Amino acid sequence: MLTIHAAPLVLPVGAAAVVADAGGGAVAVDGDRIAAIGPYEEVVAAHPAARVRRWPGLLTPGLRQDRARELLTRCYHPDPREADELGELPLWGEEFERLAATMDAARRAGNVRRGLQRMLRHGTTHVVGPFGAEDPALRTAVARSGLVQVHGRPAGGPPDLDPFAAGGDLAATAHGPLTVGGRADLAVFDVADEVALRAGGAVHCVATVLAGRLVHRAR
């Protein structure tokens, strides 16, 4: 089914123009591909049978997580049932080492799954690897998540689920521009513009679309 994702502001990044029409902007998705980008009224008129999902704020390309390997192998992502004891934020450094010393395979696997899910909740669609043969369980978990593995230089500093923590702007943090015919990897943030997005961070993500599939939707 063809789906139109509409938001007040669409930032395709790259050569495509910002879409900030009075009626908002829209991205039409057919399967795993982008079928159209433009003002909402024009996209709807061209695809009258499409399902429409309306979002608040800002629609952008999905983000690239440069700290993915550290987040999955050197951080502990507490289970919600552990929140009273461990909090909700990733634990790293000495706190992680203390927990890692007693973790069995099942708990490690659960930790990786939660880490991947929380990346999706931060608008992430691409992760910097590689996740090689030395850790087949990790490689399999990343592959099953649908996140796209890309090569690149891991960011410095402490691991952070927010891809903007590395300090880049949207063009530097997005996986690449949204283009007609390209893969439909999108993120939506409940903020007014890019300045507010960089200031508030990817925690304001309300939806993540991975290869055309809605994989995260904030309640």
C-alpha positions as CSV (number, residue, x, y, z in Angstrom):
1,M,0.0,0.0,0.0
2,L,1.3,3.5,-0.9
3,T,1.6,5.7,2.2
4,I,2.0,9.4,2.4
5,H,3.9,10.8,5.5
6,A,3.0,14.4,6.0
7,A,4.5,17.0,8.4
8,P,4.5,20.8,8.6
9,L,8.1,20.9,7.5
10,V,10.1,18.4,5.3
11,L,13.9,18.7,5.1
12,P,15.1,16.2,2.4
13,V,18.8,17.4,2.9
14,G,21.1,17.5,-0.1
15,A,20.0,19.1,-3.4
16,A,16.3,18.8,-2.9
17,A,14.4,21.9,-1.7
18,V,13.0,22.3,1.8
19,V,9.2,21.8,1.8
20,A,7.5,24.3,4.0
21,D,4.3,25.0,2.0
22,A,1.3,26.5,3.8
23,G,-0.2,23.0,3.8
24,G,3.0,21.3,4.9
25,G,5.1,18.9,3.1
26,A,4.8,15.2,2.3
27,V,6.8,12.1,1.3
28,A,5.0,9.4,-0.6
29,V,6.3,5.9,0.1
30,D,5.6,2.9,-2.2
31,G,6.9,-0.3,-0.7
32,D,10.4,0.4,0.4
33,R,10.9,3.3,-2.0
34,I,10.2,7.0,-2.1
35,A,7.6,7.8,-4.8
36,A,7.3,11.6,-4.4
37,I,8.4,14.5,-2.2
38,G,6.7,17.9,-2.3
39,P,4.0,20.1,-0.9
40,Y,1.2,18.0,0.8
41,E,-1.6,19.1,-1.5
42,E,0.4,18.2,-4.6
43,V,1.5,14.8,-3.3
44,V,-2.0,13.9,-2.2
45,A,-3.5,15.0,-5.5
46,A,-1.0,12.8,-7.4
47,H,-1.7,9.8,-5.1
48,P,-5.4,10.0,-4.1
49,A,-5.7,6.4,-3.0
50,A,-2.7,6.5,-0.6
51,R,-3.1,6.1,3.1
52,V,-2.0,9.3,4.9
53,R,-0.1,9.5,8.1
54,R,0.1,13.0,9.6
55,W,2.9,13.8,11.9
56,P,3.8,16.9,14.0
57,G,7.0,18.9,13.5
58,L,9.8,18.0,11.2
59,L,10.3,15.1,8.7
60,T,13.9,14.2,7.8
61,P,16.0,11.4,6.5
62,G,16.7,8.7,9.1
63,L,19.9,9.3,11.1
64,R,23.2,7.6,11.3
65,Q,24.5,6.3,14.6
66,D,28.3,6.6,14.7
67,R,28.6,5.0,18.1
68,A,26.6,1.9,17.4
69,R,29.2,-0.6,18.2
70,E,30.0,0.9,21.6
71,L,26.3,1.2,22.4
72,L,25.8,-2.5,21.7
73,T,28.9,-3.9,23.2
74,R,30.1,-1.4,25.9
75,C,26.8,-0.2,27.3
76,Y,24.0,-1.7,29.3
77,H,20.5,-0.7,28.4
78,P,18.3,-1.3,31.5
79,D,15.2,-3.4,31.1
80,P,12.1,-1.2,32.1
81,R,11.7,-3.6,35.1
82,E,15.2,-2.5,36.3
83,A,14.4,1.2,36.1
84,D,14.0,1.7,39.9
85,E,17.4,0.1,40.5
86,L,19.4,1.1,37.4
87,G,17.6,4.1,35.9
88,E,16.6,4.3,32.2
89,L,19.8,5.7,30.6
90,P,22.6,3.5,29.1
91,L,25.2,2.5,31.6
92,W,28.9,2.5,30.5
93,G,32.3,2.5,32.0
94,E,32.7,1.0,35.4
95,E,28.9,0.5,35.8
96,F,28.8,-1.5,32.6
97,E,31.9,-3.6,33.6
98,R,30.3,-4.4,36.9
99,L,27.2,-5.7,35.3
100,A,29.0,-7.4,32.4
101,A,30.9,-9.6,34.8
102,T,27.7,-11.4,35.8
103,M,25.7,-11.3,32.5
104,D,24.9,-14.6,30.9
105,A,24.2,-15.0,27.2
106,A,20.5,-14.5,27.5
107,R,20.9,-11.2,29.3
108,R,23.5,-10.0,26.8
109,A,21.2,-10.8,23.9
110,G,18.3,-8.9,25.6
111,N,20.6,-5.9,26.2
112,V,21.5,-5.8,22.5
113,R,17.9,-6.0,21.5
114,R,17.0,-3.1,23.8
115,G,19.9,-1.1,22.5
116,L,18.7,-1.6,18.9
117,Q,15.1,-0.7,19.8
118,R,16.2,2.5,21.5
119,M,18.3,3.5,18.5
120,L,15.1,3.2,16.4
121,R,13.3,5.4,18.9
122,H,16.0,8.1,18.3
123,G,15.3,8.2,14.5
124,T,18.3,6.0,13.7
125,T,18.1,4.0,10.4
126,H,21.9,3.5,9.7
127,V,24.6,2.3,12.0
128,V,28.4,2.5,11.6
129,G,30.0,-1.0,11.7
130,P,31.3,-3.3,10.9
131,F,29.7,-6.0,13.0
132,G,32.0,-8.8,11.9
133,A,32.4,-12.5,12.2
134,E,34.1,-12.3,15.7
135,D,30.6,-11.7,17.2
136,P,28.0,-13.6,15.1
137,A,25.2,-13.1,17.7
138,L,25.7,-9.3,17.5
139,R,25.9,-9.4,13.7
140,T,22.7,-11.4,13.5
141,A,20.8,-9.1,15.9
142,V,21.8,-6.0,13.9
143,A,20.7,-7.7,10.6
144,R,17.4,-8.7,12.1
145,S,16.7,-5.2,13.3
146,G,16.7,-4.0,9.7
147,L,19.1,-1.2,10.5
148,V,21.5,-0.5,7.6
149,Q,25.1,-1.2,8.3
150,V,27.5,1.4,6.8
151,H,31.2,1.9,7.1
152,G,32.6,5.0,8.6
153,R,34.7,6.4,11.4
154,P,33.2,5.9,14.9
155,A,32.6,9.2,16.8
156,G,34.6,10.0,19.8
157,G,33.3,10.8,23.3
158,P,31.0,8.8,25.5
159,P,28.4,6.6,23.9
160,D,25.1,8.4,23.4
161,L,21.8,7.2,21.8
162,D,21.3,10.6,20.3
163,P,23.2,10.8,17.0
164,F,23.3,14.6,17.3
165,A,25.6,14.2,20.4
166,A,28.6,14.1,18.1
167,G,27.9,17.7,17.3
168,G,27.0,17.6,13.6
169,D,24.2,19.3,11.9
170,L,21.4,17.4,10.1
171,A,23.3,17.1,6.8
172,A,26.2,15.5,8.7
173,T,24.0,13.3,10.9
174,A,21.4,12.1,8.4
175,H,22.1,8.8,6.5
176,G,21.8,10.7,3.3
177,P,19.3,12.8,1.4
178,L,15.7,11.8,0.7
179,T,15.4,11.3,-3.1
180,V,12.6,10.0,-5.3
181,G,13.4,6.4,-6.1
182,G,15.6,6.1,-3.1
183,R,15.0,3.8,-0.1
184,A,12.4,5.1,2.3
185,D,14.3,5.6,5.5
186,L,12.7,8.5,7.4
187,A,12.5,10.1,10.8
188,V,10.0,12.5,12.3
189,F,10.7,14.8,15.2
190,D,8.2,16.9,17.2
191,V,10.1,20.1,16.9
192,A,9.6,23.2,14.8
193,D,12.8,23.3,12.8
194,E,16.4,22.1,12.5
195,V,17.7,24.5,15.1
196,A,15.2,23.1,17.6
197,L,16.1,19.6,16.6
198,R,19.8,20.1,17.2
199,A,19.1,21.9,20.5
200,G,16.6,19.3,21.8
201,G,18.1,16.2,20.2
202,A,16.7,13.0,18.7
203,V,14.9,12.2,21.9
204,H,12.0,14.1,20.3
205,C,11.6,11.4,17.6
206,V,7.9,10.5,17.2
207,A,8.3,8.1,14.2
208,T,10.9,6.1,12.4
209,V,10.4,4.5,9.0
210,L,12.8,1.9,7.9
211,A,12.6,0.7,4.3
212,G,9.0,1.9,4.2
213,R,8.0,0.2,7.4
214,L,6.9,2.1,10.5
215,V,9.2,0.6,13.1
216,H,8.7,3.2,15.8
217,R,5.8,5.4,16.7
218,A,5.7,7.4,19.9
219,R,2.5,6.8,21.9
